[in-house]
Amino acid sequence: MAALGAATTPAAAPAAPRGNNRHPRHRVAAPARRSRGGAPARRLELHASVSPAVTADAPDEAAAEPLVEPAPETKLSKLACPICYYPFVSASDPSGDASSLECSTCKKVYPNKQDYWDLTVAVGSTEYSESKPAATEIFRTPLVSFLYERGWRQNFIWGGFPGLEREFEMAKTYLNPTIGGTIVDASCGSGLFSRLFVKSGLYSLVVALDFSENMLKQCNEYVKQENISDERLALVRADISRLPFVNGSIDAVHAGAAIHCWPSPACAVAEISRVLRSGGIFVASTFVADVIPPAIPILRIARPYISQIGGNNTFLSEVELEDLCKACGLVDFKFVRSGFYIMFSATKAS
Ligand SMILES: C[S@@+](CC[C@H](N)C(=O)[O-])C[C@H]1O[C@@H](n2cnc3c(N)ncnc32)[C@H](O)[C@@H]1O
């Protein structure tokens, strides 16, 4: 593997400050807070090691009367309506096997599709169907989903990706301050990292999230094959630009090899910043394209057309990635580079 760490090594990020579970319109008491004293055993079991950011909010916030009765804590209670960002009312089935989730505010119902929860905005519409750019659509096919861990992903090594195990170790180093909390493996594909996060036991909840139905089905198959308990794992279909979580409710977001596939990296990073708590960490890897110096204006102008040819893939430079994170309130940018590969972390500003 090419030498990593040329620029910055994945040093520990600053200690996580307090959480920020404020909703745009009113406060929703985080269920985890209630589990601190005298909650039923099962709740404690699931969130026993929830990070300080979720559990250690100021007592006055916990005492504030919510307008929405929060659902009892299950792994589903971390999920929210992607339309209005309010929590669900029917996440109360203790087994986590509810057949649908209903938004506490707009009343939209989201189905349990057996392999995953479909929390896309358009789910349930009968006439409307939306096609995404090729870089998203290609991963929705059964063939690519099947091939993904059977050779496709391994090819990334030619672009400088260090390989799954090394990437996971590096990501863990960056994510260290968020251990014990909830991690979203955004654009998880067939769940190669999601499964490692669950197996590591480092997080109280792992949300494996992708837009591709077939990737999520494939992920579920691997979960079963590998006998991984789904007690701390939720599989969710959602668009990266419309994440189904309450503001400031997530400790960490990991996105392996994905930014270049997102239709709008800006909307996606803004969304990731919205759902992260203060001090929460975003770790991502992608292909970088600073072989095209962004300082040369003509090449900047040409980039969208080049991207169209490449199936709408958006290859950004490390300078652009840092700039985008900063513009979205994610600071303390650190990264490692190897060839066209970059892994970086950024922290949600307090
Ligand atoms: C190259 S794969 C990365 C999979 C995995 N994270 C990894 O490290 O190998 C890119 C993933 O991004 C997902 N994706 C593309 N557009 C998306 C979107 N708009 N919202 C959520 N996921 C998306 C694809 O479905 C695909 O699974």
The ligand as a Gaussian input file, in Angstrom:
#p B3LYP/6-31G(d) Opt

LIG

0 1
 C      -19.234000       3.064000      -4.050000
 S      -20.565000       2.643000      -3.004000
 C      -19.847000       2.753000      -1.376000
 C      -20.296000       1.625000      -0.478000
 C      -19.550000       1.485000       0.827000
 N      -19.784000       2.588000       1.711000
 C      -18.062000       1.295000       0.647000
 O      -17.284000       1.861000       1.418000
 O      -17.684000       0.541000      -0.219000
 C      -21.523000       4.116000      -3.070000
 C      -22.883000       3.975000      -2.423000
 O      -23.519000       5.260000      -2.429000
 C      -24.903000       5.037000      -2.523000
 N      -25.583000       6.270000      -2.949000
 C      -25.505000       6.877000      -4.157000
 N      -26.324000       7.951000      -4.180000
 C      -26.923000       8.014000      -2.967000
 C      -27.883000       8.885000      -2.387000
 N      -28.415000       9.897000      -3.069000
 N      -28.268000       8.683000      -1.111000
 C      -27.758000       7.637000      -0.393000
 N      -26.844000       6.773000      -0.901000
 C      -26.447000       6.948000      -2.178000
 C      -25.001000       3.920000      -3.548000
 O      -26.249000       3.253000      -3.502000
 C      -23.832000       3.033000      -3.151000
 O      -24.242000       1.994000      -2.297000

